Amino acid sequence: MNMKHIRKSAYWAAGIALAGAFAGPVHAQELTPVTVRLAFLAGGIDAPFFVALGKGYFEEEGLDVEIIDGDGSTGTIQAVGNGSVQLGNAGLGALVQASAAADFDNITAVFGLVQKDPSAIIALEGSGITEPKDIEGKRFATEAGNLSDGMITAFAEVNGIDMDTVEIIITDSYQQALLRGDADFINGWANPDGDHVAAFSPIEEPILFADHGVNLLGSSVIVRKDWLAEHEELVRGYLRALTKAHADVQADPQEALEYFMQARPDADAEAIAQEIEVMEKYRHTASTEGKPFGYVDLADLELTISLLETYADVEPGEITPDEVYTDAYLPAAE
């Protein structure tokens, strides 16, 4: 190669590099910044968000997404409601209750992430607690707040359980109480709470509330209605990215774990891997099985509202399904 050709090639390469240097910031400026607050500390159930982030699916939809951890649905609802974040993950049941309080009637869910409630009765192996009525006459360790949400009462009434025969032990260390033998059962999420207990002592198959007539729709994508009205295509793109990423999580859980750990390197990789695997079974109810990821069935939402009307602080008829959920932004089924 002669020197003239070398110089020409060098100038061409430099020009490409310079163009790339200018193209990068321009592209970045075209992305819309969006902050997403999770329902809780990031866990395996949130893997699609980190896959979409790591693989650039959000960027493909024109979004510069920041994912921050939450400390419960109520906090995320408040953050979305006051505009400190644009999108959040929160329980649909919690949103119904917040909407009933009027302060948060400006928020809607647009996508269901966890539809089968993991709430369950958890007991050690050999306890004899394998059916709902088996908890009669037993010792129940629980936090005070767990009683106030009304769902253990709903579970008892729907299944004909006499709670007057149950000894209630109020403690913040309910899992330890179970493991020490100071209680016969607890009420927590089958996964991961049941897994945490099982790591120390074998447990019976958790008795899921959702399998026994009591199901509150769980974590959903929520957004302010006024912000949604101004960013409809952005939200559609966001949900397309999540849907694409969820398919990748199902196809390759190990890859999903790697993207999660890139974003949250201090997380317990073994625990996250287990959550990625087991939490998939809570993505759908019997009514939505076989339906696209994110689809919420009207009957499931009506049951959630009805349970909260009966056992929580929601006035009958105060909240209708269309006030707290819309399916208008779901990605088109392929």
ABEGO torsion letter per residue (X at the ends): XBAAAAAAAAAAAAAAAAAAAAAAAAAAAABBBBBBBBABBBBAAAAAAAAAAAAGAAAAAGBBBBBBBBAEAAAAAAAAAAGABABBBBBAAAAAAAAAAGAAAABBBABBABABBABBBBBBBGAGBABAAAABGBBBBBBAAAAAAGAAAAAAAAAGBBAAABBBBBBABAAAAAAAGABABBBBBAOAAAAAAAAABBBBBBBBAAAAGBBBBBBBBBBBAAAAAAAAAAAAAAAAAAAAAAAAAAABAAAAAAAAAAABAABBAAAAAAAAAAAAAAABBAAABGBBBGBBBAAAAAAAAAAAAAABABBBGABBAAAABBAAABBBBX
